């Protein structure tokens, strides 16, 4: 719910026990990349090209390395609510 109230305004990975993020990506329902970062804690604000998106479901994937030098990949879906 990115509405400027300071609660859930960004969708981001929170890397507890994570050494580094190789990438965090968000895709729309057509598989188009709408957000990407390599910075732990940086997130998507629900906009594409500066335009706020309507309520919809998006797919995300994150790849990184934990503090034991083991690679990990997590993925899922998130629903943007306006």
C-alpha positions in Angstrom: 0.0 0.0 0.0 2.4 2.8 -1.2 0.3 5.7 -0.1 2.9 7.9 1.7 1.8 7.0 5.3 5.2 5.4 6.0 3.8 1.9 6.3 4.5 -0.6 3.5 5.4 2.2 1.1 8.3 0.2 -0.3 8.4 -3.5 -1.2 12.0 -4.6 -0.4 14.1 -7.5 0.8 15.1 -7.3 4.4 18.4 -9.3 4.5 18.8 -10.7 8.0 22.0 -12.9 7.9 22.6 -11.8 4.3 26.1 -10.7 3.2 25.1 -9.4 -0.2 22.2 -9.2 -2.6 23.1 -10.1 -6.2 19.7 -8.8 -7.3 16.2 -8.2 -6.3 13.7 -7.9 -9.2 10.0 -7.3 -9.6 8.1 -8.3 -12.8 4.6 -7.5 -13.9 2.1 -10.1 -15.1 3.5 -10.1 -18.6 7.0 -10.9 -17.3 8.3 -7.4 -17.9 10.9 -6.1 -15.4 9.5 -3.2 -13.5 12.1 -2.8 -10.7 15.7 -4.1 -10.1 18.3 -3.4 -7.4 21.5 -4.9 -6.0 21.3 -2.8 -2.8 20.1 -4.6 0.4 17.1 -2.6 1.8 16.3 -0.7 -1.4 12.8 -1.3 -2.6 10.1 -0.7 -5.2 7.6 2.1 -4.6 4.8 0.7 -6.7 5.6 2.9 -9.7 6.7 2.1 -13.2 8.5 4.9 -15.0 7.3 7.3 -12.3 3.6 6.3 -12.8 1.8 4.8 -9.9 0.4 1.4 -10.8 -3.1 0.1 -10.1 -3.9 -2.8 -7.9 -2.3 -5.8 -9.4 -0.1 -8.9 -8.6 3.6 -8.8 -9.3 6.2 -11.5 -9.2 9.5 -11.1 -7.3 12.8 -12.9 -7.1 15.9 -12.2 -4.9 19.3 -13.8 -5.2 22.1 -13.3 -2.7 24.8 -14.8 -0.5 24.5 -15.4 3.2 27.2 -14.9 5.8 28.3 -18.5 5.4 29.0 -17.8 1.8 26.1 -19.9 0.7 24.0 -18.7 -2.3 20.3 -18.5 -2.0 17.3 -17.7 -4.2 13.8 -16.8 -3.0 10.8 -15.9 -5.1 7.1 -15.2 -4.7 4.3 -12.9 -5.6 3.1 -9.6 -4.0 -0.2 -7.8 -4.5 0.0 -4.0 -4.9 -3.1 -2.4 -3.2 -4.2 1.1 -3.9 
